[in-house]
């Protein structure tokens, strides 16, 4: 073992994810295909992370709607749209 004192690396954030969210914000209410996966489970998981703001680019939670749809080819697509941030109270 060895010890090296340094600043930890900054967590890598996908620039593509932020660009996708920004593009959706630019066309509120319009559905767009944002990703394709080989399983419905992966697509559903990503759609959930978009809707709930688990992906930082899609915050605040509830500002985006997202759905997973199966294709005739057996893949699963993720579709999303920006609906705007909801104000509480």
N, C-alpha and C positions, 0 to 999 in steps of 0.2 A: 504494500500500500504506500501511497504517498499523499501528501497534503499540498494543495495549491489553492491559495486564497485568490479569489477573483469574483467578478460580478457574474451571477448566473445568466445564461442566455435568455433573451426575450422569447417568450413562446411564439412559435410561428403561427401566423394567421393567414388563411388562404385569401389572397387578394381577389381571386376569382369569385369567392363567396360574397365578398363585399361589393364587387362590381355587379354581380347578379342582383343583390338586394337593391342597389342604387338604380339599376335599370327598371326594376319593378316599381320603385317609388316614382320614377319618371312617367309611368303610365298607370296611375291608380285605377283599380277595378278591372284591368285587362289581365286575363289568364295567360300565362306563358309556360312553356315546357322548360324546366330548369335542369333536369338530370334524368338518366336512364340507368337502371340497375338490373342485375340478372335475377333477382328474387323480389317478390312482393314484400317480403319482410324488410329488406333493406330500404326499399322505396317508402314503405309506410313509416319506418323509423325516421328517415330524413324528413318526410312531410311533418311528422310530429315535432321534430326539433325546430323546424321553421315556424310552425304555428305557436309553439310555446316559448319562442325566443331563446331556446337552448343554444342555438348558433348566434353568436354575438351580433353578426351582421343583420339579423332579422329581429332585433329588439326595437321597441318594447314588445313583450309577449302580446299576442292578439292583433298586432299591426298587419300581419300577413295571414292569408288563408293558404292552405296547401293540401293537395290530394295526391294519392297514388292510384294509378290506373294500370291494369294489365294490358299487354299488347297481344295481337294475334301471333306474334313470333315468340311468345313466352317470356318476354322481358317485362319490366315494370317501369313506368315513367312517373316522374314527379312533376306536378303542375302547381304553380303558385301565383298569387296576386297580392298586391298591396291594397289594403282596405283602410289604412290610416290608424293612427294611434287613438285609442279610446281614452277619454278623460274620465277619471273616477269622480264619484260624488255627485 
